[in-house]
Amino acid sequence: MRIKALKSEVPEAAACLDYVNSYYPSGSKQESGSRLDRMVEYNRTMATRDIIAYLCTKTGEDLGENPEAWVRKYTKK
């Protein structure tokens, strides 16, 4: 999703951000706190950070680090 987002226009990148943050939250498919869970959550955090940085660059705005602000503003839900 990170790669797709970084090649997309703003609305699709925001949708990718939403997907990254809502797909299999910690503890839903792997045991919360396990090594696998920590790896997944680390990569989720890095993808979120990268997509938000991309959105800041593309839009010229800074809505902060909370993915929900970006999703609300740039996706049609």
Backbone as CSV, one residue per row, in Angstrom:
resi,resn,N_x,N_y,N_z,CA_x,CA_y,CA_z,C_x,C_y,C_z
1,MET,0.829,-1.186,0.000,0.000,0.000,0.000,0.880,1.258,0.000
2,ARG,2.009,1.184,0.670,2.913,2.333,0.686,3.355,2.686,-0.724
3,ILE,3.813,1.690,-1.462,4.286,1.924,-2.824,3.163,2.465,-3.693
4,LYS,1.988,1.869,-3.577,0.829,2.334,-4.350,0.503,3.778,-4.006
5,ALA,0.504,4.115,-2.719,0.177,5.475,-2.282,1.161,6.489,-2.849
6,LEU,2.440,6.150,-2.831,3.469,7.092,-3.275,3.472,7.295,-4.789
7,LYS,2.694,6.499,-5.504,2.557,6.657,-6.955,1.184,7.206,-7.335
8,SER,0.376,7.566,-6.351,-1.017,7.937,-6.570,-1.256,9.431,-6.413
9,GLU,-2.417,9.831,-6.863,-2.887,11.180,-6.579,-3.405,11.210,-5.135
10,VAL,-3.670,12.397,-4.640,-4.002,12.596,-3.229,-5.175,11.737,-2.739
11,PRO,-6.324,11.711,-3.414,-7.430,10.907,-2.866,-7.098,9.421,-2.731
12,GLU,-6.415,8.863,-3.710,-6.058,7.450,-3.634,-4.991,7.213,-2.570
13,ALA,-4.055,8.128,-2.435,-3.034,8.005,-1.391,-3.687,8.044,-0.006
14,ALA,-4.683,8.913,0.169,-5.400,8.980,1.444,-6.173,7.691,1.699
15,ALA,-6.729,7.105,0.650,-7.431,5.826,0.801,-6.445,4.719,1.185
16,CYS,-5.265,4.745,0.615,-4.223,3.779,0.991,-3.841,3.958,2.453
17,LEU,-3.734,5.189,2.889,-3.418,5.484,4.291,-4.487,4.899,5.205
18,ASP,-5.735,5.054,4.821,-6.841,4.495,5.597,-6.717,2.975,5.672
19,TYR,-6.427,2.351,4.563,-6.282,0.898,4.505,-5.140,0.425,5.411
20,VAL,-4.004,1.093,5.312,-2.838,0.725,6.123,-3.190,0.758,7.604
21,ASN,-3.964,1.731,8.010,-4.254,1.895,9.434,-5.440,1.092,9.935
22,SER,-6.228,0.536,9.027,-7.391,-0.217,9.488,-7.290,-1.716,9.221
23,TYR,-6.352,-2.145,8.390,-6.229,-3.546,8.018,-5.568,-4.343,9.140
24,TYR,-6.271,-5.323,9.641,-5.773,-6.217,10.692,-5.039,-5.474,11.815
25,PRO,-5.772,-4.740,12.632,-5.121,-4.044,13.749,-4.434,-5.028,14.696
26,SER,-3.538,-4.524,15.472,-2.766,-5.341,16.409,-3.683,-6.249,17.212
27,GLY,-3.298,-7.528,17.262,-4.055,-8.494,18.042,-5.182,-9.172,17.286
28,SER,-5.457,-8.767,16.055,-6.579,-9.379,15.348,-6.188,-10.648,14.591
29,LYS,-5.008,-10.700,14.032,-4.563,-11.892,13.317,-3.341,-12.529,13.971
30,GLN,-2.611,-11.754,14.693,-1.451,-12.278,15.404,-1.559,-11.833,16.859
31,GLU,-0.915,-12.567,17.719,-0.990,-12.266,19.141,-0.398,-10.891,19.416
32,SER,-1.149,-10.060,20.099,-0.702,-8.718,20.431,0.585,-8.778,21.248
33,GLY,1.582,-8.015,20.801,2.856,-7.970,21.501,3.855,-9.026,21.066
34,SER,3.421,-9.955,20.228,4.344,-10.991,19.752,5.382,-10.367,18.820
35,ARG,6.397,-11.137,18.502,7.437,-10.637,17.592,6.838,-10.253,16.245
36,LEU,5.965,-11.101,15.717,5.313,-10.805,14.440,4.471,-9.537,14.551
37,ASP,3.720,-9.405,15.621,2.891,-8.219,15.829,3.748,-6.956,15.874
38,ARG,4.857,-7.012,16.565,5.744,-5.843,16.647,6.298,-5.487,15.271
39,MET,6.628,-6.497,14.466,7.137,-6.244,13.112,6.048,-5.592,12.247
40,VAL,4.847,-6.132,12.322,3.730,-5.589,11.539,3.455,-4.144,11.954
41,GLU,3.401,-3.901,13.244,3.093,-2.555,13.726,4.206,-1.559,13.399
42,TYR,5.442,-2.011,13.436,6.563,-1.143,13.041,6.412,-0.743,11.576
43,ASN,6.137,-1.717,10.723,5.988,-1.423,9.301,4.753,-0.577,9.023
44,ARG,3.692,-0.784,9.781,2.500,0.054,9.647,2.847,1.513,9.992
45,THR,3.597,1.686,11.066,3.999,3.028,11.489,4.862,3.707,10.428
46,MET,5.796,2.970,9.872,6.676,3.542,8.840,5.896,3.878,7.563
47,ALA,4.984,3.014,7.154,4.165,3.281,5.965,3.283,4.499,6.200
48,THR,2.696,4.594,7.375,1.852,5.745,7.718,2.666,7.031,7.646
49,ARG,3.831,7.012,8.247,4.701,8.189,8.236,5.049,8.607,6.807
50,ASP,5.420,7.649,5.982,5.809,7.948,4.605,4.643,8.477,3.774
51,ILE,3.476,7.896,3.950,2.306,8.352,3.189,1.901,9.751,3.631
52,ILE,1.931,10.023,4.909,1.590,11.368,5.389,2.600,12.391,4.878
53,ALA,3.871,12.046,4.880,4.887,12.963,4.332,4.601,13.244,2.854
54,TYR,4.237,12.222,2.114,3.891,12.375,0.693,2.674,13.293,0.540
55,LEU,1.659,13.072,1.366,0.463,13.909,1.296,0.782,15.369,1.634
56,CYS,1.643,15.585,2.598,2.067,16.960,2.933,2.715,17.622,1.719
57,THR,3.577,16.892,1.049,4.267,17.422,-0.123,3.290,17.695,-1.256
58,LYS,2.411,16.739,-1.530,1.463,16.867,-2.644,0.432,17.973,-2.422
59,THR,-0.009,18.153,-1.174,-1.082,19.112,-0.899,-0.576,20.464,-0.420
60,GLY,0.642,20.506,0.081,1.156,21.731,0.672,0.549,22.016,2.033
61,GLU,-0.135,21.035,2.606,-0.775,21.195,3.914,-0.083,20.323,4.949
62,ASP,-0.314,20.670,6.204,0.159,19.831,7.300,-1.013,19.602,8.240
63,LEU,-1.633,18.442,8.110,-2.759,18.100,8.970,-2.317,17.277,10.175
64,GLY,-1.022,17.195,10.378,-0.494,16.467,11.523,-0.240,15.003,11.226
65,GLU,0.092,14.270,12.271,0.482,12.871,12.145,-0.682,11.901,12.285
66,ASN,-1.858,12.402,12.596,-3.027,11.540,12.754,-3.607,11.192,11.385
67,PRO,-3.579,9.917,11.004,-4.085,9.524,9.689,-5.549,9.905,9.470
68,GLU,-6.341,9.889,10.528,-7.770,10.181,10.388,-8.037,11.561,9.804
69,ALA,-7.233,12.540,10.162,-7.422,13.896,9.625,-7.242,13.895,8.112
70,TRP,-6.249,13.187,7.640,-5.983,13.098,6.195,-7.087,12.328,5.484
71,VAL,-7.499,11.240,6.083,-8.540,10.398,5.487,-9.847,11.182,5.387
72,ARG,-10.229,11.861,6.459,-11.467,12.651,6.454,-11.455,13.723,5.369
73,LYS,-10.327,14.398,5.241,-10.273,15.524,4.311,-10.172,15.075,2.849
74,TYR,-9.486,13.992,2.564,-9.169,13.666,1.177,-9.809,12.400,0.614
75,THR,-10.611,11.712,1.387,-11.327,10.566,0.814,-12.817,10.829,0.845
76,LYS,-13.514,10.150,-0.023,-14.968,10.262,-0.071,-15.553,9.043,0.622
77,LYS,-15.893,9.213,1.886,-16.450,8.097,2.668,-17.920,8.305,2.870
